[in-house]
Amino acid sequence: MKYASIAGQKEAVNLLEEMSLNNRIPHAILISGPPGSGQLALSLALASSLQCESLQGGSACGSCQACNKSFNFIHPDIHFAFPLIKQEKVAPLSSNYMVLFREQVTANPYIDKKSWIAALDGENKQANITAEASREIIQKLSLSHYEGKAKIMIIWFPELLGKEGNILLKLIEEPEPDTYLILATEQEDAILPTILSRCQLVRTRLMASDEIASVLINQHNVAVKEAHEIAWLADGNMSEAIRILQNKTEDHTLSVIDWLRCAYKAHPVEMIHWSDAFSKISREQQKNFLRYGIYFLEQALMSQYRGEDQVLLSAAEKETLPKIVPLLPFLVIEKITERLNDDLAALEQNANSKILAMASTLFIHKTLKNRA
């Protein structure tokens, strides 16, 4: 991966390129930042630059043999360690899961912990980097490099090492020549202090909405309006944006309006039908629906204070908006938004979606009727 392909992290990229140009890459470096901000992507770009045969401005050239291998995750001197879930038949070693790792990172270089654990079919299960995996790290880095300029180990989510991470202290403190450890984390404060103190820190930041939208438009062929909608919902997390895109339901925007109508009328049969329909879509689609509900309410509020020309909604929604806006003063929007955020948190904890939908529909009805 090249630094130029990473969106939204200009400060971190400039720092890493400057280190490369001055031949001052530390032997242990920690790239830390919020989920979906590109820590792993930066780690891959750094590893590629360390192996590149024709470095260009501190970044990998992208055309030499070393780059071809590193970009495809098959360079024999770039190793990986990442959290796994204990399985009965397969040892929890990263070398046993490289096919899955390549597939996931190729599809989404900004992949976060949530998406990785879901790819392992491990939702609500504990993932970690075991003592056995830590010993494998030491074993791999104890060998001579095969064909590259250095031996590199990328440790993804080192916060899940636990106490087993102490096994790596000597390796981090006294590395062999031409050996680099690159750690990529979402949770810096959960890393063992003994490891944290031995690494040079590079931080990433939440991505701006426009940066996320640009990636969606240019790399995923998403329409402009939809890209900006998803970018808002993702709240700075590029991995979340891709997850929303992959789980997007058709016509979910009109369903939000239908839900508000259903809640306002509070007809028992309609509420039951709506709750049934909500419970039958996937958990991720349910979350996307609630996120869009929050987005729609924000746009409804914006239309009241800034005018409809500032609203990012479809033509059909804009046409309906004047009929709904009188029901949505600021305090009503605030209460419903808080409720939808609570519902999102409840879904993360595996709440019963049908009961949740019915309860929230009744809450919205009461809030709309008591808006005065």
VEXDREN-2710 file (C-alpha; in Angstrom, 1 decimal):
% VEXDREN-2710
k/r/px/py/pz
1/MET/0.0/0.0/0.0
2/LYS/1.1/3.5/-0.8
3/TYR/0.7/6.5/1.5
4/ALA/-1.0/8.4/-1.3
5/SER/-3.9/5.9/-1.3
6/ILE/-4.8/6.6/2.4
7/ALA/-7.4/9.3/2.9
8/GLY/-7.7/11.7/5.8
9/GLN/-4.4/11.2/7.6
10/LYS/-2.1/13.8/6.1
11/GLU/-0.3/14.6/9.3
12/ALA/0.5/11.0/10.1
13/VAL/1.6/10.3/6.5
14/ASN/3.9/13.4/6.5
15/LEU/5.5/12.2/9.7
16/LEU/6.1/8.7/8.5
17/GLU/7.4/9.8/5.1
18/GLU/9.8/12.2/6.8
19/MET/11.1/9.4/9.0
20/SER/11.7/7.2/5.9
21/LEU/13.5/10.0/4.1
22/ASN/15.8/10.6/7.0
23/ASN/16.3/6.9/7.7
24/ARG/14.9/7.4/11.2
25/ILE/12.1/4.8/11.4
26/PRO/12.1/3.5/15.0
27/HIS/12.4/-0.2/15.6
28/ALA/9.1/-0.2/17.6
29/ILE/6.3/2.1/16.4
30/LEU/2.7/2.4/17.6
31/ILE/0.1/3.8/15.2
32/SER/-2.9/4.7/17.4
33/GLY/-6.3/6.3/16.6
34/PRO/-10.0/5.9/16.7
35/PRO/-11.7/2.9/14.9
36/GLY/-11.7/3.1/11.1
37/SER/-9.1/5.9/10.9
38/GLY/-6.6/3.8/8.9
39/GLN/-4.1/2.6/11.5
40/LEU/-3.6/-0.7/9.7
41/ALA/-3.5/0.9/6.3
42/LEU/-0.7/3.2/7.5
43/SER/1.1/0.2/9.0
44/LEU/0.9/-1.6/5.7
45/ALA/2.2/1.5/3.8
46/LEU/5.1/1.8/6.3
47/ALA/6.0/-1.9/5.9
48/SER/5.9/-1.5/2.1
49/SER/8.2/1.5/2.3
50/LEU/10.7/-0.4/4.5
51/GLN/11.0/-3.2/1.9
52/CYS/10.7/-1.0/-1.3
53/GLU/13.6/-1.3/-3.7
54/SER/13.1/2.2/-5.2
55/LEU/11.7/4.5/-2.5
56/GLN/10.0/7.6/-3.8
57/GLY/9.7/10.6/-1.5
58/GLY/9.5/8.4/1.6
59/SER/6.8/6.2/0.1
60/ALA/6.8/2.8/-1.6
61/CYS/7.2/3.1/-5.4
62/GLY/4.4/0.5/-6.1
63/SER/6.1/-1.0/-9.1
64/CYS/9.2/-3.0/-7.8
65/GLN/9.0/-6.7/-7.0
66/ALA/9.1/-6.0/-3.3
67/CYS/6.1/-3.7/-3.6
68/ASN/4.2/-6.2/-5.7
69/LYS/4.6/-8.8/-2.9
70/SER/3.9/-6.4/0.0
71/PHE/0.8/-4.9/-1.6
72/ASN/-0.6/-8.4/-2.0
73/PHE/0.4/-9.5/1.6
74/ILE/2.7/-12.2/0.4
75/HIS/6.2/-10.7/1.1
76/PRO/8.1/-13.3/3.0
77/ASP/9.7/-10.8/5.4
78/ILE/6.5/-9.0/6.4
79/HIS/4.7/-10.9/9.1
80/PHE/1.4/-10.4/10.8
81/ALA/-0.1/-11.0/14.2
82/PHE/-3.8/-10.3/15.0
83/PRO/-6.5/-11.3/17.5
84/LEU/-8.4/-14.6/16.9
85/ILE/-11.1/-16.5/18.5
86/LYS/-10.3/-20.0/20.0
87/GLN/-11.5/-22.8/17.7
88/GLU/-11.6/-26.5/18.3
89/LYS/-9.8/-27.6/15.1
90/VAL/-7.6/-24.6/14.2
91/ALA/-4.8/-23.2/16.4
92/PRO/-5.3/-19.5/17.1
93/LEU/-2.2/-18.5/15.1
94/SER/-2.3/-15.7/12.5
95/SER/-0.4/-17.8/10.0
96/ASN/-3.5/-20.1/9.9
97/TYR/-5.8/-17.2/9.0
98/MET/-3.9/-15.3/6.4
99/VAL/-6.4/-16.1/3.6
100/LEU/-9.2/-14.5/5.6
101/PHE/-6.9/-11.6/6.6
102/ARG/-6.0/-10.8/2.9
103/GLU/-9.6/-11.0/1.8
104/GLN/-10.8/-8.6/4.5
105/VAL/-8.0/-6.0/4.3
106/THR/-8.1/-6.0/0.5
107/ALA/-11.8/-5.3/0.6
108/ASN/-11.5/-2.7/3.4
109/PRO/-8.0/-1.3/4.3
110/TYR/-9.7/0.8/7.1
111/ILE/-11.2/-2.3/8.7
112/ASP/-11.8/-1.9/12.4
113/LYS/-12.0/-4.4/15.3
114/LYS/-15.7/-4.8/15.1
115/SER/-15.6/-5.8/11.4
116/TRP/-12.7/-8.1/11.9
117/ILE/-14.4/-10.0/14.8
118/ALA/-17.5/-10.2/12.7
119/ALA/-15.5/-11.7/9.8
120/LEU/-14.3/-14.4/12.3
121/ASP/-17.9/-15.2/13.0
122/GLY/-17.2/-14.2/16.5
123/GLU/-19.7/-11.6/17.5
124/ASN/-20.1/-11.5/21.3
125/LYS/-17.0/-13.7/21.6
126/GLN/-13.7/-12.8/23.1
127/ALA/-10.8/-12.4/20.6
128/ASN/-7.2/-12.1/21.7
129/ILE/-3.6/-12.7/20.8
130/THR/-2.5/-15.7/22.8
131/ALA/0.8/-16.6/24.5
132/GLU/1.2/-19.2/21.8
133/ALA/0.8/-16.4/19.1
134/SER/3.3/-14.2/21.0
135/ARG/5.9/-17.0/20.9
136/GLU/5.2/-17.3/17.2
137/ILE/6.0/-13.6/16.8
138/ILE/9.4/-14.2/18.5
139/GLN/10.1/-17.3/16.4
140/LYS/9.4/-15.5/13.1
141/LEU/11.6/-12.5/14.0
142/SER/14.4/-14.7/15.2
143/LEU/15.0/-16.0/11.6
144/SER/17.1/-14.2/9.1
145/HIS/15.2/-12.1/6.6
146/TYR/14.6/-14.1/3.4
147/GLU/14.8/-11.6/0.5
148/GLY/13.8/-8.2/1.9
149/LYS/15.8/-5.3/3.4
150/ALA/14.3/-6.0/6.9
151/LYS/12.2/-8.3/9.1
152/ILE/8.9/-6.6/9.9
153/MET/6.1/-7.7/12.2
154/ILE/2.7/-5.9/12.1
155/ILE/0.8/-6.5/15.4
156/TRP/-2.8/-5.5/14.8
157/PHE/-4.8/-4.7/18.0
158/PRO/-1.9/-5.1/20.5
159/GLU/-4.4/-4.1/23.2
160/LEU/-5.7/-7.7/23.0
161/LEU/-2.3/-9.2/23.9
162/GLY/-3.1/-9.1/27.6
163/LYS/-0.4/-10.1/30.0
164/GLU/1.0/-12.4/27.4
165/GLY/2.5/-9.3/25.8
166/ASN/5.2/-9.3/28.4
167/ILE/6.8/-12.1/26.4
168/LEU/7.6/-9.6/23.7
169/LEU/9.3/-7.0/26.0
170/LYS/12.9/-8.2/25.3
171/LEU/12.2/-8.3/21.6
172/ILE/10.8/-4.7/21.6
173/GLU/13.6/-3.4/23.9
174/GLU/16.5/-5.1/22.2
175/PRO/15.5/-5.8/18.6
176/GLU/17.9/-7.6/16.2
177/PRO/19.4/-5.4/13.4
178/ASP/17.0/-4.5/10.6
179/THR/14.0/-5.7/12.6
180/TYR/10.8/-3.6/13.0
181/LEU/7.7/-4.0/15.0
182/ILE/4.7/-1.9/13.9
183/LEU/1.7/-1.9/16.3
184/ALA/-1.7/-0.7/15.1
185/THR/-4.3/0.0/17.8
186/GLU/-7.8/1.5/18.4
187/GLN/-7.3/1.5/22.2
188/GLU/-4.0/2.9/23.2
189/ASP/-4.8/3.1/26.9
190/ALA/-5.5/-0.7/27.0
191/ILE/-2.0/-1.6/25.9
192/LEU/0.4/-2.9/28.5
193/PRO/2.3/0.2/29.9
194/THR/5.6/-1.8/29.5
195/ILE/5.0/-2.1/25.8
196/LEU/3.6/1.4/25.3
197/SER/6.6/3.0/26.9
198/ARG/8.9/1.3/24.4
199/CYS/7.2/2.5/21.2
200/GLN/7.3/5.7/19.3
201/LEU/3.8/7.0/18.9
202/VAL/2.1/8.2/15.7
203/ARG/-1.6/9.2/16.0
204/THR/-4.4/9.2/13.5
205/ARG/-7.6/11.2/13.8
206/LEU/-11.3/10.8/13.0
207/MET/-11.9/11.2/9.3
208/ALA/-13.9/14.2/8.1
209/SER/-17.2/13.6/6.5
210/ASP/-16.1/15.0/3.2
211/GLU/-13.0/12.7/3.3
212/ILE/-15.2/9.6/3.8
213/ALA/-17.6/10.7/1.1
214/SER/-14.7/11.2/-1.3
215/VAL/-13.5/7.6/-0.7
216/LEU/-17.0/6.3/-1.3
217/ILE/-17.4/8.2/-4.5
218/ASN/-14.0/7.6/-6.0
219/GLN/-13.2/4.1/-4.8
220/HIS/-16.7/2.5/-4.4
221/ASN/-18.7/4.3/-7.1
222/VAL/-21.3/5.6/-4.7
223/ALA/-23.6/8.4/-5.9
224/VAL/-22.8/11.8/-4.4
225/LYS/-25.9/12.2/-2.2
226/GLU/-25.7/8.6/-0.9
227/ALA/-22.0/9.0/-0.2
228/HIS/-22.5/12.1/1.9
229/GLU/-25.4/10.4/3.7
230/ILE/-23.3/7.4/4.6
231/ALA/-20.4/9.6/5.6
232/TRP/-22.6/11.4/8.1
233/LEU/-23.9/8.2/9.5
234/ALA/-20.3/6.8/9.8
235/ASP/-19.3/9.6/12.2
236/GLY/-15.6/9.7/11.2
237/ASN/-15.2/5.9/10.9
238/MET/-14.3/4.8/7.4
239/SER/-14.8/1.1/8.2
240/GLU/-18.3/1.9/9.5
241/ALA/-19.0/3.7/6.3
242/ILE/-18.1/0.6/4.3
243/ARG/-20.1/-1.6/6.7
244/ILE/-23.2/0.7/6.2
245/LEU/-22.7/0.5/2.4
246/GLN/-22.5/-3.3/2.4
247/ASN/-25.7/-3.6/4.6
248/LYS/-27.7/-0.8/3.1
249/THR/-31.4/-1.5/2.7
250/GLU/-33.4/-0.3/-0.3
251/ASP/-35.7/2.6/0.3
252/HIS/-34.8/2.8/4.0
253/THR/-35.1/6.6/3.8
254/LEU/-38.8/6.4/3.0
255/SER/-39.3/3.9/5.8
256/VAL/-38.2/6.5/8.3
257/ILE/-41.1/8.7/7.2
258/ASP/-43.4/5.8/7.3
259/TRP/-42.3/5.0/10.8
260/LEU/-43.0/8.6/12.0
261/ARG/-46.5/8.4/10.4
262/CYS/-47.1/5.0/12.0
263/ALA/-46.0/6.3/15.4
264/TYR/-48.1/9.5/15.0
265/LYS/-51.3/7.5/14.2
266/ALA/-50.5/4.7/16.8
267/HIS/-52.8/2.2/15.0
268/PRO/-52.2/-1.1/16.8
269/VAL/-52.2/-3.3/13.7
270/GLU/-49.9/-0.9/11.8
271/MET/-47.5/-0.8/14.7
272/ILE/-47.4/-4.6/14.9
273/HIS/-46.8/-4.9/11.2
274/TRP/-44.0/-2.3/11.3
275/SER/-42.3/-3.9/14.3
276/ASP/-42.5/-7.3/12.5
277/ALA/-40.9/-5.8/9.4
278/PHE/-38.1/-4.2/11.4
279/SER/-37.3/-7.4/13.2
280/LYS/-36.9/-9.4/10.0
281/ILE/-34.0/-7.3/8.6
282/SER/-30.5/-8.0/9.7
283/ARG/-29.0/-6.6/12.9
284/GLU/-26.7/-4.3/10.9
285/GLN/-29.6/-3.1/8.7
286/GLN/-31.6/-2.3/11.9
287/LYS/-28.7/-0.2/13.1
288/ASN/-28.3/1.5/9.8
289/PHE/-32.1/2.3/9.9
290/LEU/-31.8/3.9/13.3
291/ARG/-28.7/5.8/12.3
292/TYR/-30.6/7.1/9.3
293/GLY/-33.5/8.1/11.5
294/ILE/-31.1/10.3/13.5
295/TYR/-29.7/11.7/10.2
296/PHE/-33.2/12.5/8.9
297/LEU/-34.1/14.3/12.2
298/GLU/-31.0/16.4/11.9
299/GLN/-31.9/17.3/8.4
300/ALA/-35.4/18.2/9.5
301/LEU/-34.0/20.5/12.1
302/MET/-31.6/22.0/9.6
303/SER/-34.5/22.8/7.2
304/GLN/-36.2/24.9/10.0
305/TYR/-33.1/27.0/10.7
306/ARG/-31.2/27.1/7.4
307/GLY/-33.9/26.5/4.7
308/GLU/-34.5/23.5/2.5
309/ASP/-31.7/24.3/0.1
310/GLN/-29.2/23.2/2.8
311/VAL/-30.9/19.9/3.3
312/LEU/-29.3/16.7/2.0
313/LEU/-32.4/14.5/1.4
314/SER/-34.0/13.0/-1.7
315/ALA/-36.6/14.8/-3.7
316/ALA/-39.3/12.6/-2.3
317/GLU/-38.2/13.3/1.2
318/LYS/-38.0/17.0/0.6
319/GLU/-41.5/17.0/-0.8
320/THR/-42.8/15.3/2.4
321/LEU/-40.7/17.3/4.8
322/PRO/-43.0/20.4/5.1
323/LYS/-45.8/18.1/6.3
324/ILE/-43.6/16.5/9.0
325/VAL/-41.6/19.5/10.2
326/PRO/-44.5/21.1/12.2
327/LEU/-44.5/18.0/14.3
328/LEU/-40.8/18.2/15.0
329/PRO/-39.8/21.2/17.1
330/PHE/-36.3/21.2/18.6
331/LEU/-37.2/19.5/21.9
332/VAL/-39.1/16.7/20.1
333/ILE/-36.1/16.0/17.8
334/GLU/-33.8/16.0/20.8
335/LYS/-35.9/13.5/22.7
336/ILE/-36.4/11.1/19.7
337/THR/-32.7/11.3/18.8
338/GLU/-31.8/10.4/22.3
339/ARG/-34.2/7.4/22.1
340/LEU/-32.7/6.2/18.8
341/ASN/-29.2/6.4/20.2
342/ASP/-30.4/4.3/23.2
343/ASP/-31.9/1.8/20.7
344/LEU/-28.5/1.6/18.9
345/ALA/-26.8/0.8/22.2
346/ALA/-29.5/-1.8/23.0
347/LEU/-29.0/-3.5/19.7
348/GLU/-25.3/-3.8/20.3
349/GLN/-26.3/-5.7/23.5
350/ASN/-28.5/-8.0/21.4
351/ALA/-31.8/-6.6/22.6
352/ASN/-35.0/-8.1/21.2
353/SER/-35.5/-6.0/18.1
354/LYS/-39.2/-6.6/17.8
355/ILE/-40.0/-5.5/21.3
356/LEU/-37.5/-2.6/20.9
357/ALA/-39.3/-1.4/17.8
358/MET/-42.7/-1.5/19.4
359/ALA/-41.5/0.3/22.5
360/SER/-39.8/3.1/20.5
361/THR/-42.8/3.5/18.3
362/LEU/-45.0/4.1/21.3
363/PHE/-42.4/6.5/22.7
364/ILE/-42.3/8.5/19.5
365/HIS/-46.1/8.6/19.5
366/LYS/-46.2/10.0/23.0
367/THR/-43.4/12.5/22.3
368/LEU/-45.2/13.8/19.1
369/LYS/-48.6/14.1/20.8
370/ASN/-47.1/15.9/23.8
371/ARG/-44.9/18.3/21.8
372/ALA/-46.7/21.4/23.0
END
